[in-house]
Amino acid sequence: MTENQINVMVIEDDSTAAQIYEQFTKKLEHFTVVATAGSGEQALELLTIFTPQLILLDVFLPDINGVELLWEIRKKYRGIDIILITAANDVETVGEAIRGGAFGYLVKPVIIDKFLSTLKHYQSTRIELTENKMINQDKIDDLFRTHHNRRTQSAAAVTELPKGIDKHTLRLVRDKVREVQQSLNVDEFAQLVGISYSTMRRYLEYLVSCKEMQVEIVYGSVGRPERKYRVTNFFLCRNDA
């Protein structure tokens, strides 16, 4: 491995998402995804074998919350940097990520340009810290200022929701719809979540706009076509999408 080579571990239980991260990481010189883990347990086992420079970490894992895993990794492997990539957009999770020393925080659906620019910024920061034995106060201020600004912008961005979308209700809806493995209509989702039809419809359409759900139009033998909603595996969106 060259001095500037960055080995990456992806911790993500959605295999499609993990493959997308690997595909786009390959676009950057000196980055290599060397391992993928689908759970916290698998990740910790892999870390006993090798130590990557960077981890791309999801929050919603089947056996542990990703932020808790971040703290576990911090206890044993302080030299590993972590970027969270997750659908969790609540201030509490973002705050814990910042306190845990996460280098970045990307909210799904991830914008490709944002994904690549975050990794490029990580690369430039790493070079700055590894190629110089001493740096002056101005450069230190610049590094802290840039990193602080990026994290502050991420924290602010996840709090901006459209009118009529409440973060607590959104979290409830997200948790419930992820449990469903088939397409359901608004009534069926409303009964599952325990909210009104109109509220459920609003949140489903919001998740569709975020590419987290997709709509299927089902044509029956009689009556109007029915809209059914299904959770998507994962989508990466461009700024111009």
Buried (B, 14 or more C-beta within 10 A) or exposed (E): EEEEEBBBBBBBBBEEBBBBBBEBBEEBEBBBBBBBBBBBBBBBEBBEEEEBBBBBBBBBBEEBBBBBBBEBBBEEBEEBBBBBBBBBBBEEBBEBBBEBEBBBBBBBBBBBEBBBEBBEBBBEBBBEEEEEEEEEEEEEEEBEEEBEEBBEEBBEBBEEEEEEEEBEBBBBBBEBBEEBEEBBBBEBBBEBBEBEEEBBBBBBBBBBEBBBBBEEEEEEEEEEEBBBBBBBEBBBBEEEE
